[in-house]
Amino acid sequence: MKLGAKIIISIMIFFSVIFLLGGYALISYFYELTMEREVEGAIEQYQYNKFVVQANLITKGEDWFAGAADGPYDISSMASDMNGMVAFLAMDGSVLFSGFPAKTDFSGLFAEAEQDMVNYRFVKINNRSILMTTGIVAHGDAGVYLITGVDVEKIQLQQAQIIREFGAIYVTAVSIGIFLIFGISYFITRPIKQLTAATKKIAEGDYGERVTEGGSDEVSQLAGNFNRMAEAVDEKVQELSDSARQKEDFVANFTHELKTPLTSIIGYADRIYKKELPREEQKKAAWYIWNEGMRLEALSLKLMDLTILNHKDFCLQEVKTNVLFRKLAADVEYLMEAKGVSMDCTVEPAFIEVEYDLFKTLFLNLLDNAIKAGAKHIRVTGDVEKMPEGTRFTMQVKDDGNGIPKQEIKRITEAFYMVDKSRSRKQHGAGIGLALSDKIAQIHGSRLEFESDGRSGTSVRLSLKCRGV
Protein backbone atom coordinates (compact mmCIF):
# COMPACT_ATOMS: atom_id res chain seq x y z
CA MET A 1 0.00 0.00 0.00
CA LYS A 2 1.33 3.43 -0.95
CA LEU A 3 2.17 6.04 1.65
CA GLY A 4 -0.58 8.41 0.45
CA ALA A 5 -3.23 5.71 0.83
CA LYS A 6 -1.90 4.84 4.29
CA ILE A 7 -2.10 8.49 5.33
CA ILE A 8 -5.67 8.86 4.02
CA ILE A 9 -6.93 5.64 5.60
CA SER A 10 -5.17 6.26 8.93
CA ILE A 11 -6.43 9.84 9.25
CA MET A 12 -9.97 8.90 8.17
CA ILE A 13 -10.15 6.02 10.66
CA PHE A 14 -8.82 8.24 13.44
CA PHE A 15 -11.15 11.16 12.82
CA SER A 16 -14.13 8.89 12.08
CA VAL A 17 -13.73 7.14 15.44
CA ILE A 18 -13.20 10.46 17.24
CA PHE A 19 -16.21 12.02 15.47
CA LEU A 20 -18.43 9.02 16.21
CA LEU A 21 -17.42 8.82 19.86
CA GLY A 22 -17.85 12.57 20.24
CA GLY A 23 -21.27 12.49 18.56
CA TYR A 24 -22.38 9.51 20.63
CA ALA A 25 -21.27 11.19 23.87
CA LEU A 26 -22.96 14.47 22.92
CA ILE A 27 -26.26 12.87 21.87
CA SER A 28 -26.28 10.63 24.94
CA TYR A 29 -25.60 13.58 27.21
CA PHE A 30 -28.38 15.62 25.59
CA TYR A 31 -30.83 12.70 25.83
CA GLU A 32 -30.01 11.99 29.46
CA LEU A 33 -30.24 15.67 30.36
CA THR A 34 -33.63 15.97 28.65
CA MET A 35 -34.96 12.83 30.30
CA GLU A 36 -33.78 14.02 33.71
CA ARG A 37 -35.74 17.23 33.18
CA GLU A 38 -38.81 15.21 32.12
CA VAL A 39 -38.49 13.03 35.22
CA GLU A 40 -38.22 16.12 37.40
CA GLY A 41 -41.30 17.58 35.68
CA ALA A 42 -43.22 14.31 36.05
CA ILE A 43 -42.40 14.16 39.78
CA GLU A 44 -43.56 17.76 40.16
CA GLN A 45 -46.83 16.82 38.41
CA TYR A 46 -47.19 13.84 40.72
CA GLN A 47 -46.66 16.05 43.78
CA TYR A 48 -49.28 18.49 42.52
CA ASN A 49 -51.74 15.67 41.88
CA LYS A 50 -51.00 14.22 45.28
CA PHE A 51 -51.78 17.59 46.84
CA VAL A 52 -55.16 17.61 45.03
CA VAL A 53 -55.94 14.12 46.30
CA GLN A 54 -54.96 15.03 49.88
CA ALA A 55 -57.09 18.17 49.70
CA ASN A 56 -60.11 16.08 48.71
CA LEU A 57 -59.39 13.62 51.49
CA ILE A 58 -59.40 16.44 53.99
CA THR A 59 -62.64 17.98 52.70
CA LYS A 60 -64.56 14.78 51.93
CA GLY A 61 -63.26 12.53 54.68
CA GLU A 62 -61.65 9.15 54.82
CA ASP A 63 -64.81 7.46 53.58
CA TRP A 64 -64.35 9.15 50.25
CA PHE A 65 -62.24 6.27 48.89
CA ALA A 66 -64.84 3.73 49.87
CA GLY A 67 -67.50 5.91 48.30
CA ALA A 68 -65.44 6.24 45.15
CA ALA A 69 -65.13 2.49 44.97
CA ASP A 70 -68.92 1.95 45.48
CA GLY A 71 -69.88 4.73 43.10
CA PRO A 72 -71.36 7.61 45.21
CA TYR A 73 -68.41 9.84 44.43
CA ASP A 74 -67.20 10.80 40.94
CA ILE A 75 -63.39 10.81 40.87
CA SER A 76 -63.31 11.95 37.29
CA SER A 77 -64.29 15.48 38.37
CA MET A 78 -61.24 15.54 40.63
CA ALA A 79 -59.02 14.09 37.86
CA SER A 80 -59.93 17.01 35.64
CA ASP A 81 -58.16 19.31 38.10
CA MET A 82 -54.92 17.30 37.81
CA ASN A 83 -52.01 17.52 35.33
CA GLY A 84 -51.35 14.78 32.79
CA MET A 85 -52.86 11.33 32.73
CA VAL A 86 -53.81 9.95 36.15
CA ALA A 87 -55.11 6.72 37.60
CA PHE A 88 -56.28 5.72 41.08
CA LEU A 89 -56.00 2.19 42.37
CA ALA A 90 -57.38 0.85 45.59
CA MET A 91 -54.96 -0.75 48.01
CA ASP A 92 -56.09 -4.16 46.75
CA GLY A 93 -55.04 -3.19 43.20
CA SER A 94 -58.48 -2.59 41.75
CA VAL A 95 -58.78 0.39 39.43
CA LEU A 96 -60.88 3.21 40.87
CA PHE A 97 -60.26 5.56 38.00
CA SER A 98 -57.97 5.58 34.95
CA GLY A 99 -57.31 8.30 32.44
CA PHE A 100 -54.91 5.99 30.58
CA PRO A 101 -55.84 4.06 27.45
CA ALA A 102 -57.87 0.92 27.97
CA LYS A 103 -56.09 -2.30 28.86
CA THR A 104 -53.16 -0.44 30.44
CA ASP A 105 -51.39 -2.82 32.81
CA PHE A 106 -50.68 -1.21 36.21
CA SER A 107 -49.70 -4.39 38.04
CA GLY A 108 -45.99 -3.83 37.75
CA LEU A 109 -46.28 -0.28 39.01
CA PHE A 110 -48.20 -0.38 42.27
CA ALA A 111 -46.36 -3.53 43.35
CA GLU A 112 -43.18 -1.43 43.72
CA ALA A 113 -44.92 1.60 45.30
CA GLU A 114 -44.03 2.65 48.85
CA GLN A 115 -45.43 5.30 51.12
CA ASP A 116 -43.49 8.59 51.07
CA MET A 117 -41.64 7.35 47.96
CA VAL A 118 -42.16 8.16 44.29
CA ASN A 119 -41.20 5.54 41.71
CA TYR A 120 -41.07 6.10 37.99
CA ARG A 121 -40.83 3.85 34.96
CA PHE A 122 -40.88 4.23 31.17
CA VAL A 123 -43.50 2.04 29.53
CA LYS A 124 -44.81 1.65 26.00
CA ILE A 125 -48.56 2.27 25.56
CA ASN A 126 -50.03 2.15 22.08
CA ASN A 127 -46.51 2.53 20.59
CA ARG A 128 -45.84 5.68 22.60
CA SER A 129 -43.31 6.15 25.37
CA ILE A 130 -44.99 7.15 28.66
CA LEU A 131 -43.14 8.19 31.82
CA MET A 132 -45.28 6.89 34.70
CA THR A 133 -44.77 7.96 38.33
CA THR A 134 -46.34 5.93 41.15
CA GLY A 135 -46.83 6.55 44.87
CA ILE A 136 -49.23 5.93 47.81
CA VAL A 137 -51.50 8.71 49.04
CA ALA A 138 -52.69 7.94 52.61
CA HIS A 139 -54.93 9.75 55.06
CA GLY A 140 -55.64 8.13 58.38
CA ASP A 141 -56.35 4.48 57.76
CA ALA A 142 -57.36 5.08 54.15
CA GLY A 143 -54.99 5.05 51.17
CA VAL A 144 -54.88 4.92 47.37
CA TYR A 145 -52.28 4.34 44.66
CA LEU A 146 -51.76 7.46 42.57
CA ILE A 147 -50.29 6.96 39.10
CA THR A 148 -49.37 9.93 36.90
CA GLY A 149 -48.32 9.60 33.27
CA VAL A 150 -46.40 11.98 30.97
CA ASP A 151 -46.02 11.39 27.23
CA VAL A 152 -42.29 11.50 26.37
CA GLU A 153 -42.59 10.12 22.84
CA LYS A 154 -41.61 13.50 21.44
CA ILE A 155 -38.24 13.18 23.19
CA GLN A 156 -37.66 9.78 21.62
CA LEU A 157 -38.62 11.19 18.23
CA GLN A 158 -36.36 14.18 18.83
CA GLN A 159 -33.47 11.88 19.67
CA ALA A 160 -34.07 9.84 16.52
CA GLN A 161 -34.14 13.08 14.49
CA ILE A 162 -30.85 14.20 16.06
CA ILE A 163 -29.28 10.82 15.25
CA ARG A 164 -30.44 11.10 11.61
CA GLU A 165 -29.12 14.64 11.34
CA PHE A 166 -25.86 13.60 12.95
CA GLY A 167 -25.59 10.73 10.46
CA ALA A 168 -26.10 13.16 7.57
CA ILE A 169 -23.53 15.55 9.02
CA TYR A 170 -21.15 12.65 9.61
CA VAL A 171 -21.42 11.42 6.03
CA THR A 172 -20.97 14.96 4.70
CA ALA A 173 -18.01 15.62 6.98
CA VAL A 174 -16.37 12.31 6.05
CA SER A 175 -16.90 13.01 2.33
CA ILE A 176 -15.40 16.50 2.62
CA GLY A 177 -12.65 15.13 4.85
CA ILE A 178 -11.70 12.53 2.24
CA PHE A 179 -11.15 15.23 -0.38
CA LEU A 180 -9.29 17.48 2.06
CA ILE A 181 -7.10 14.67 3.35
CA PHE A 182 -6.47 13.50 -0.21
CA GLY A 183 -5.30 17.01 -1.11
CA ILE A 184 -3.15 17.27 2.01
CA SER A 185 -1.75 13.81 1.37
CA TYR A 186 -0.95 14.80 -2.22
CA PHE A 187 0.99 17.87 -1.14
CA ILE A 188 2.78 15.91 1.60
CA THR A 189 3.69 12.93 -0.56
CA ARG A 190 4.47 14.83 -3.78
CA PRO A 191 8.05 15.69 -2.67
CA ILE A 192 8.49 12.09 -1.55
CA LYS A 193 7.27 10.88 -4.96
CA GLN A 194 9.75 13.25 -6.58
CA LEU A 195 12.48 11.84 -4.36
CA THR A 196 11.44 8.31 -5.32
CA ALA A 197 11.51 9.16 -9.02
CA ALA A 198 14.89 10.87 -8.61
CA THR A 199 16.40 7.89 -6.76
CA LYS A 200 15.13 5.61 -9.52
CA LYS A 201 16.80 7.75 -12.20
CA ILE A 202 20.03 7.87 -10.21
CA ALA A 203 19.88 4.09 -9.79
CA GLU A 204 19.55 3.86 -13.58
CA GLY A 205 22.69 5.96 -14.03
CA ASP A 206 21.37 9.51 -14.36
CA TYR A 207 23.55 11.04 -11.65
CA GLY A 208 22.65 14.60 -12.64
CA GLU A 209 19.04 14.22 -11.44
CA ARG A 210 17.97 16.67 -8.71
CA VAL A 211 14.72 17.47 -6.87
CA THR A 212 13.14 20.86 -6.22
CA GLU A 213 13.82 22.39 -2.82
CA GLY A 214 11.30 24.71 -1.15
CA GLY A 215 10.28 25.63 2.37
CA SER A 216 11.92 24.71 5.64
CA ASP A 217 9.99 21.63 6.75
CA GLU A 218 11.47 18.18 7.23
CA VAL A 219 10.61 17.03 3.69
CA SER A 220 12.33 20.10 2.21
CA GLN A 221 15.35 19.41 4.39
CA LEU A 222 15.30 15.83 3.14
CA ALA A 223 15.18 17.12 -0.45
CA GLY A 224 18.16 19.40 0.25
CA ASN A 225 20.14 16.57 1.83
CA PHE A 226 19.20 14.32 -1.09
CA ASN A 227 20.51 16.89 -3.58
CA ARG A 228 23.75 17.22 -1.64
CA MET A 229 24.05 13.44 -1.49
CA ALA A 230 23.37 13.21 -5.25
CA GLU A 231 26.02 15.86 -5.90
CA ALA A 232 28.50 13.94 -3.75
CA VAL A 233 27.66 10.70 -5.58
CA ASP A 234 27.97 12.50 -8.92
CA GLU A 235 31.34 13.89 -7.91
CA LYS A 236 32.55 10.48 -6.73
CA VAL A 237 31.34 8.83 -9.92
CA GLN A 238 33.06 11.56 -11.93
CA GLU A 239 36.21 11.05 -9.90
CA LEU A 240 36.05 7.31 -10.53
CA SER A 241 35.46 7.93 -14.22
CA ASP A 242 38.35 10.39 -14.35
CA SER A 243 40.53 7.96 -12.42
CA ALA A 244 39.65 5.13 -14.80
CA ARG A 245 40.31 7.41 -17.79
CA GLN A 246 43.59 8.58 -16.27
CA LYS A 247 44.69 5.00 -15.75
CA GLU A 248 43.82 4.14 -19.33
CA ASP A 249 45.63 7.26 -20.56
CA PHE A 250 48.57 6.41 -18.30
CA VAL A 251 48.91 2.93 -19.76
CA ALA A 252 48.46 4.21 -23.32
CA ASN A 253 50.91 7.09 -22.86
CA PHE A 254 53.40 4.95 -21.00
CA THR A 255 53.28 2.34 -23.75
CA HIS A 256 53.73 5.06 -26.36
CA GLU A 257 56.61 6.66 -24.46
CA LEU A 258 58.34 3.28 -24.30
CA LYS A 259 57.57 2.34 -27.87
CA THR A 260 59.16 5.41 -29.52
CA PRO A 261 62.65 5.14 -27.98
CA LEU A 262 62.62 1.34 -28.11
CA THR A 263 61.80 1.45 -31.81
CA SER A 264 64.75 3.77 -32.40
CA ILE A 265 67.06 1.67 -30.25
CA ILE A 266 66.04 -1.58 -31.94
CA GLY A 267 66.25 -0.03 -35.41
CA TYR A 268 69.72 1.47 -35.00
CA ALA A 269 71.02 -1.64 -33.19
CA ASP A 270 69.75 -3.85 -36.00
CA ARG A 271 71.40 -1.56 -38.55
CA ILE A 272 74.74 -1.77 -36.75
CA TYR A 273 74.41 -5.55 -36.41
CA LYS A 274 73.45 -6.36 -40.00
CA LYS A 275 75.52 -3.84 -41.98
CA GLU A 276 79.11 -2.71 -42.18
CA LEU A 277 78.76 0.99 -41.54
CA PRO A 278 81.31 3.74 -41.83
CA ARG A 279 82.70 5.08 -38.56
CA GLU A 280 80.63 8.27 -38.72
CA GLU A 281 77.36 6.37 -39.27
CA GLN A 282 78.24 3.99 -36.43
CA LYS A 283 78.83 6.96 -34.11
CA LYS A 284 75.54 8.53 -35.23
CA ALA A 285 73.61 5.29 -34.63
CA ALA A 286 75.32 4.82 -31.26
CA TRP A 287 74.44 8.42 -30.33
CA TYR A 288 70.74 7.78 -31.12
CA ILE A 289 70.83 4.58 -29.05
CA TRP A 290 72.50 6.46 -26.16
CA ASN A 291 70.08 9.38 -26.43
CA GLU A 292 66.98 7.19 -26.38
CA GLY A 293 68.47 5.09 -23.60
CA MET A 294 69.00 8.23 -21.50
CA ARG A 295 65.43 9.19 -22.21
CA LEU A 296 64.23 5.79 -20.96
CA GLU A 297 66.45 6.14 -17.90
CA ALA A 298 64.99 9.58 -17.11
CA LEU A 299 61.51 8.20 -17.58
CA SER A 300 62.17 5.28 -15.23
CA LEU A 301 63.66 7.59 -12.58
CA LYS A 302 60.69 9.91 -12.70
CA LEU A 303 58.28 6.99 -12.45
CA MET A 304 60.29 5.73 -9.49
CA ASP A 305 60.04 9.17 -7.86
CA LEU A 306 56.30 9.26 -8.44
CA THR A 307 55.92 5.82 -6.85
CA ILE A 308 58.07 6.77 -3.85
CA LEU A 309 56.07 9.94 -3.25
CA ASN A 310 52.89 7.89 -3.00
CA HIS A 311 54.25 5.47 -0.40
CA LYS A 312 56.68 7.41 1.79
CA ASP A 313 56.26 9.78 4.70
CA PHE A 314 58.43 12.90 4.66
CA CYS A 315 59.55 15.08 7.56
CA LEU A 316 58.96 18.78 7.02
CA GLN A 317 61.29 21.30 8.60
CA GLU A 318 60.73 24.98 9.26
CA VAL A 319 62.80 27.33 7.07
CA LYS A 320 62.85 31.05 6.40
CA THR A 321 61.42 31.91 3.01
CA ASN A 322 63.94 34.56 1.92
CA VAL A 323 66.85 32.24 2.78
CA LEU A 324 65.19 29.28 1.00
CA PHE A 325 64.43 31.13 -2.22
CA ARG A 326 67.82 32.86 -2.28
CA LYS A 327 69.43 29.42 -2.26
CA LEU A 328 67.03 28.04 -4.89
CA ALA A 329 67.65 31.03 -7.16
CA ALA A 330 71.41 30.51 -6.84
CA ASP A 331 71.04 26.80 -7.73
CA VAL A 332 69.19 27.57 -10.99
CA GLU A 333 71.22 30.63 -12.00
CA TYR A 334 73.47 28.59 -14.34
CA LEU A 335 70.46 26.89 -15.94
CA MET A 336 68.76 30.24 -16.56
CA GLU A 337 71.88 31.64 -18.24
CA ALA A 338 72.31 28.52 -20.36
CA LYS A 339 68.73 28.74 -21.60
CA GLY A 340 68.86 32.49 -22.09
CA VAL A 341 66.03 33.10 -19.62
CA SER A 342 65.91 35.89 -17.03
CA MET A 343 64.37 35.39 -13.62
CA ASP A 344 63.26 37.74 -10.86
CA CYS A 345 62.68 36.33 -7.37
CA THR A 346 61.05 38.48 -4.69
CA VAL A 347 59.57 36.97 -1.52
CA GLU A 348 58.39 38.33 1.82
CA PRO A 349 60.10 36.90 4.89
CA ALA A 350 58.15 34.25 6.78
CA PHE A 351 58.62 30.78 8.23
CA ILE A 352 57.23 27.76 6.30
CA GLU A 353 57.63 24.01 6.73
CA VAL A 354 59.12 22.17 3.74
CA GLU A 355 61.16 19.13 2.79
CA TYR A 356 64.03 20.89 1.05
CA ASP A 357 64.90 18.32 -1.62
CA LEU A 358 61.27 17.80 -2.60
CA PHE A 359 60.56 21.54 -2.64
CA LYS A 360 63.64 22.10 -4.79
CA THR A 361 62.41 19.43 -7.21
CA LEU A 362 59.02 21.18 -7.38
CA PHE A 363 60.70 24.55 -7.96
CA LEU A 364 62.95 23.17 -10.72
CA ASN A 365 60.06 21.39 -12.43
CA LEU A 366 58.01 24.59 -12.54
CA LEU A 367 60.94 26.53 -14.02
CA ASP A 368 61.72 23.74 -16.47
CA ASN A 369 58.08 23.61 -17.57
CA ALA A 370 58.13 27.39 -18.16
CA ILE A 371 61.36 27.15 -20.20
CA LYS A 372 59.91 24.32 -22.33
CA ALA A 373 56.88 26.56 -22.98
CA GLY A 374 59.19 29.13 -24.59
CA ALA A 375 59.40 31.59 -21.70
CA LYS A 376 62.07 34.33 -21.85
CA HIS A 377 61.31 35.84 -18.49
CA ILE A 378 60.15 34.17 -15.28
CA ARG A 379 58.99 36.04 -12.20
CA VAL A 380 58.89 34.27 -8.81
CA THR A 381 57.07 36.02 -5.93
CA GLY A 382 56.15 35.06 -2.40
CA ASP A 383 53.53 36.97 -0.43
CA VAL A 384 52.26 36.61 3.15
CA GLU A 385 48.45 36.87 3.22
CA LYS A 386 45.92 36.96 6.05
CA MET A 387 43.10 34.50 5.35
CA PRO A 388 40.12 33.20 7.39
CA GLU A 389 41.90 29.88 7.89
CA GLY A 390 45.08 31.61 9.06
CA THR A 391 48.25 33.21 7.69
CA ARG A 392 49.38 31.75 4.35
CA PHE A 393 52.52 32.09 2.24
CA THR A 394 51.62 32.16 -1.45
CA MET A 395 54.35 31.37 -3.98
CA GLN A 396 53.68 32.33 -7.59
CA VAL A 397 55.73 31.41 -10.68
CA LYS A 398 54.69 33.49 -13.69
CA ASP A 399 56.19 33.20 -17.18
CA ASP A 400 55.68 34.77 -20.61
CA GLY A 401 55.68 31.52 -22.55
CA ASN A 402 53.13 29.99 -24.91
CA GLY A 403 50.52 29.47 -22.22
CA ILE A 404 48.13 26.57 -21.68
CA PRO A 405 44.66 26.31 -23.29
CA LYS A 406 41.95 26.67 -20.64
CA GLN A 407 40.40 23.31 -21.51
CA GLU A 408 43.77 21.59 -20.90
CA ILE A 409 44.55 23.12 -17.48
CA LYS A 410 42.61 20.57 -15.42
CA ARG A 411 44.59 17.68 -16.95
CA ILE A 412 48.16 18.96 -16.99
CA THR A 413 49.00 17.32 -13.63
CA GLU A 414 48.11 13.87 -14.99
CA ALA A 415 51.09 11.59 -15.58
CA PHE A 416 52.22 11.49 -19.24
CA TYR A 417 49.77 14.23 -20.22
CA MET A 418 51.42 16.80 -22.52
CA VAL A 419 49.81 19.87 -24.07
CA ASP A 420 52.27 19.91 -26.99
CA LYS A 421 53.52 16.35 -27.37
CA SER A 422 55.88 16.99 -30.25
CA ARG A 423 57.59 19.91 -28.48
CA SER A 424 57.84 17.95 -25.22
CA ARG A 425 59.46 14.95 -26.87
CA LYS A 426 62.00 17.12 -28.68
CA GLN A 427 62.98 18.49 -25.25
CA HIS A 428 63.03 14.98 -23.72
CA GLY A 429 59.82 15.64 -21.79
CA ALA A 430 57.58 12.75 -20.75
CA GLY A 431 54.71 14.61 -19.08
CA ILE A 432 55.60 13.51 -15.54
CA GLY A 433 57.19 16.67 -14.15
CA LEU A 434 53.96 18.46 -13.23
CA ALA A 435 52.47 15.23 -11.85
CA LEU A 436 55.49 15.00 -9.53
CA SER A 437 55.18 18.68 -8.63
CA ASP A 438 51.50 18.39 -7.75
CA LYS A 439 52.21 15.33 -5.60
CA ILE A 440 54.97 17.25 -3.80
CA ALA A 441 52.53 20.14 -3.24
CA GLN A 442 50.06 17.68 -1.68
CA ILE A 443 52.79 16.42 0.66
CA HIS A 444 53.19 20.05 1.78
CA GLY A 445 49.42 20.35 2.39
CA SER A 446 48.58 22.31 -0.74
CA ARG A 447 47.78 22.00 -4.47
CA LEU A 448 49.11 23.66 -7.58
CA GLU A 449 46.76 26.23 -9.11
CA PHE A 450 47.28 27.12 -12.80
CA GLU A 451 46.03 30.19 -14.64
CA SER A 452 46.48 30.86 -18.34
CA ASP A 453 44.58 32.24 -21.31
CA GLY A 454 46.46 29.95 -23.72
CA ARG A 455 48.35 32.82 -25.37
CA SER A 456 50.38 35.00 -23.01
CA GLY A 457 52.10 32.85 -20.44
CA THR A 458 51.14 30.83 -17.40
CA SER A 459 50.86 31.52 -13.68
CA VAL A 460 51.27 28.78 -11.05
CA ARG A 461 50.32 29.38 -7.42
CA LEU A 462 51.13 27.37 -4.30
CA SER A 463 49.74 28.31 -0.86
CA LEU A 464 51.45 27.09 2.33
CA LYS A 465 50.86 27.60 6.04
CA CYS A 466 53.29 30.04 7.61
CA ARG A 467 54.04 32.18 10.62
CA GLY A 468 55.44 35.65 10.69
CA VAL A 469 59.09 36.50 11.23
N, C-alpha and C positions, 0 to 999 in steps of 0.2 A: 504494500500500500504506500502511495506517495505521501510525502510530508504534508502537502497542502490538504489532502483528504483527511489525514490524521488530525491536523489542526482543526478543520471544520467539524469533524465528528466529535472530537474531544470537547471543543467549546460548546457545541450544540447539546451534547449530553449533559455537560455541567450546568449550563444555564437552563436547560429544560427541567432538570431535577430541582434546581433552586427555585425556578418560577413556579413549578407545581407545588412544591412544599410550602412556598410562601403563600400561594393562592389558597391552598388547603387550610393553612393555619389562619389566614385572614377570614375566609368564609366560615370556618368553624367558630372562630371567636365572635364574629358578627351574629351567627345563629344562636350560640349559647347566650350571648348578651341579650338578644331579643327575647329568647325564651325565658330568661331570668326575669326580665321586665314583665312578661305576660304572667308568669307565676306570681310575681308580687302583686300585679293587678287583680289576678283571680282570687288571691287570698284576701285582698282588700274588699272585693265584692262579697266574698264569703262572710267576712266580718260584718259588713253592712247588713247582709241578709240575716245573719245571726241576731243582730241587734233588733231587726224588725220582728223576728220570731219571739225573742225575749220580751219585747214590748207587748205583743199580743198575749203572751203568757201572763204578764202582769195584769193586763186589763181584763182578760177573759177568764183567768183562773186556770188551775191545774187540770180541771175537767175538760178543758178545751180540746186536748188531744183525743180524749175518749169520745168527745162529741164529734170531732172531725172524722174519727174512724167509723162512728155509727151513722153519720150523715147530717146531724143538726147544723153543723157549722160548715161554711164553704171556704175552704183554704185557698181556692183559686183567686178570691178577691184579695187575699193577703199576698199571694204570689205576684199579682200585678204590680205591687209596690216594690218588688225586689228587682235586682239587676241580673241580667243573663238568664239562662235556663236554670230552673230549680226543681228539686224533688224532695219530698218528705217521706221517710219510711218510719214505720213504727218500730219499736225496740225488738219486735219479733221478726222484722224484716219485711213485713207487708207494706205495700206501697199505699201511702195516704194520698199523695198527689205527685204527679210527674209532668213537668213541662218538656220532657225529652221526647224524642220520637218513640213510637210504639215499639215494643219488644226490646227496649234497652235493658241490658243485664246489669243490675246493681249489686249482685251478690258478692262480687270480688271487692267492692268498695267499702260497704258498711262492715264487712268482716274485719277490716284492718283499722276501723275508726276507734278512737279513744277520746275520752272526755278531756277537755282542755288541750286537745291536739288537733291540728289540721293536716290531713294527708291529701296528696294530689297525685293524679295519674293521667297519662295521655292514653286515650282510647280512640278507636275508629268506630264512628257511627255513620252509617249510610255513606261510606267512602269519604268522610270528612274527619279531620283530626280535632278532637275535643279535649280540652284540659279540664278535668273534673276534680273539684276539691270536696272533701268529705270531713264531717265532724259531728259531734253529739251536742245537741242543745238540750240542757236539763234545767228543770225548775221544780224544786221540791222533790217529790218522788216521781214526777213525770219527766219523760225525755223523748226525743225524736232525733232521727238521723237527718241531717241537712246536707244535701248534695247540690253543689253549684257547678254549672258547666259554662265554659267559654270556648267559642269556636276559634281555633288557631290554624285553620287550614290555610288562611291567607299567608301565614308565615312560612308554611311548608312550600306553598306555591312561589313565594318570594325567594326562598332559598333555591328552589329549582331554577327560577329565572336567573338568579345570580350565577349559578353554576353554568347555565347555558351561555350567558354573556361572557363569563370567564373563559369558557372553552373557545368561544369565537375570538376573544382577545388573544388567547394563548396561541391559537392557530395562526392568527395574523402576525403576532409578534415573532413566532418561530419562522414564518415565511420571510418576513422582513429580515430577521436575524441571519437566515441562511444566505441571503444576498449580501448583507453587510459583511458577514464573516468570510464569505467567498472573496469579496473585494479585498478585505484586510489580508486574508491569506495569500491572495495573488501578489499584493504589494510586498508582503513579508518574504514570500518564497521566490519572487522574481529574481532578486540578486543571487539567491542560492542556485536557481536554475541556470543563471548566467555563469556562475562559478562552475557548475557541473559541466556545462557545454564547453567552457574554456579548458577545464582539466581533460576533457575528452580529446579536444583538439591538440593539446600539448602532448597527451599520451600517443597521439597519432603522428607526432613529429613537428607540429606547428608551434615552435617555441616562442614565436613572436606574439602569440595571442595574449590579450589583456582584457580585463573587465573594467566597467565604468565605476569610478569611485564618487560617492556623494553622501553628505551628511556626516554625522559623528557617532552613529549608533554602532552596536557590536558587529552587525553585518557589514557596514561600511568599513569598519576597521579590519574585518576579515578580508574584504575585497582588497584593501590596501596592502595587507600582509601577503595576500595571494600574488598581487602584482610584483611586489618586491621579491617574493620567492621565485616567480616566473622569470624575472630579470636575472636573478642569481643563477637559476638553472640555465637560462639562455647564455649567460656569460661563461658558465662552466662548459657547456656544450661547445661554445665557440672556441674556448681555450683548448678543449680536447681536439676539436677539428683542426685548429691551428697547430697544435702539437703534432697531430698525426701528419698534417701537411708538411710541417717542418722536418719531421723525421724522414718522410719520403724525399723531400728536397735534399736533405742532408745525404741520404744514401746516393741519390742521383748525382748530386754535385761532387760528392766524394769519389764516386766511381769515375766521373768525368775528369776530375783533377788528377786521378791516378792514371787514367787511360792515356791522356795527352803526353805526359813525360815518358811513360813506359813505351808508348808507340815509338817515340823518338829514339829512346835508348835501344830498343830492340832493333829498330831499322838501321841505325848507325853501327851497332855491334855486328849485325848480320852483314853489312857492307864491308866492314873491316875483315870479317872472317872469310868471306867468299871471294873477295877480290884483292889483287895486289894493287894497292893504292900508293900514289906518290906521298912523300913525307908530309907535304903541306895538307893534303886531303886527309891523311891519317890524323894530323894534329887538329884539323877542323872537326872531324868526326868525334875525336876524343873530347874536344872542348864541349860539343853538344851533349855528349854522354855525361860529362862532369857537371855541366850546367843544370841538366834535368835531374841528375842525382842530387845536387845541392837543393834543388827545388823540392824534391821528395823528402829530403832530410828536414828542411824547414817546415814542411807541412806536417811531418810526423812529430816534430818537437812542439809545434803549436797545438796539435791534437792532444799530445801528452800534457801540456800545460792546462788545456781546457778540462781534461779529465781530473787532473790533480786539484784544480780549483773547486770542483764539485764534490770532492771527498776529503778535503783537508781543512782543519781548523787553523786559523792564523791569529797570531797575537798582535794586537794593535798597540802602538806606543805613541805617546803624546809628543808632538814636535811643534816648533814655531813656524808659522807659515812663511814669513819672509826669508828665514834661513833655508827652509825646505826648497822653495822655488828658486832661490839664488843658486843652490847647488844643482837643481835640475836644469836650469838655464845654462849653467857652465858645462854640464855634461853633454848638451845637445848643440853647443856653439859650433863645434867642428862640422857636425852634420848640416847645420843651417848654411854655413859658408860653402860647403861642398855642393849643396843643391841650389845655391844662389837665392836663398830665401831669407828675408829679414824677420826678426821676431822682437816684439816688445813684451816685457813681463812686468806687471805692476800689481802688487797684492797688498792688502791691509794686514797689519800684524794681528795674529790671533793664535790660539793653541788648538790644534786638531789632532785626532788620533788616526794614525795610518800605519800600514805595513810598508816600509820604505821601498823594498824591491818591487812589490806589487804595484804600488802607486807610481813608481818610476816607469814600469812597463805600461801602465795605463796612459801616462803622460806621453811617452814615446809613440805609442800606437796612435794617439790622437794627432800628434804632429806629423807622423808618417802618413796618416790618412789624408791630412790636409795637403801635404806635398804631392801625393799621388793624384790629388784632385786638381793640380795645377796652380796651387797657391803661390804667390810671390811675397806675401806679407801675412804674418800670423801675429795676432794680439792675444796675450794671455793676461787675464785680470782675476783678482780675487777680492771679493767684497764681504764685509761683515754686515749681516742684516738682522734686524729684530723681527721675529715672526711670532704668531700666536703659540706655536709649539716650542719656542725658545730661540736662542741666538744661533744663527746658521752662517757658515762660511761657504760662499758660492763662488766656485771656480768656473771661468768661462774661457773657452778657446774659440776664437773667431778668425776665419780666414777669408781670402778673396778669391778662392778657387772656383771651380765649375758649378758648385752647388749640388744639391740632391733634389730630385723631383719630389713634390709633396706626397705623392702616392707611394713612393718607395721608402719614406722615412721610417714607417713602422716596422719594416722588415730588415733594416740594415744591420741590426745586431744579431741576426740569425747566422749560424755557422754556414760558411761557403756562399752566402748571398753577396753578390757583387752588382753594383749599379751599372758599371761599365766593365763587362767581363773582358773584353779584348784589351783595354787599357790596363786592367789589373794584372792580367797574365803577362803582359809585356814587362811590367814592373815587379814580376815574381810575387804578386799578391794571390792569396787563396781565399780571401773573404772570411778569415778567422779573427783578424785583429780586433775588430769592433765587438765581436762576440766575447773575446777574452776581456776587453775593456769593460763591457757591461757587467760581466761576472765579477770583475774586481770591484766595480762600483757597488754591487750588491753586498760583497763582503764588507765594505765600508759603510753599509747601511744606507745606500742611496741608489739612484738609477741615473743613467745618462739621458739627457733631454736634448733632442736635436731640433734645430730650426733652420729652414732654408726655403727660398722661393724657387730653387732649381736653376738660378741664373747667376746670382751674384754672391757666391760664397755660402759658408755654413757656419752655424754657431752651435757649440756643444756646451751644455751646462751640467755641473755636478754640485750638489748641495750636501754639506757635511755638518754635523754638530760641532760646535766650538765653544770656547770660553774666551773672554777678553784677556788682553795682556795684563 
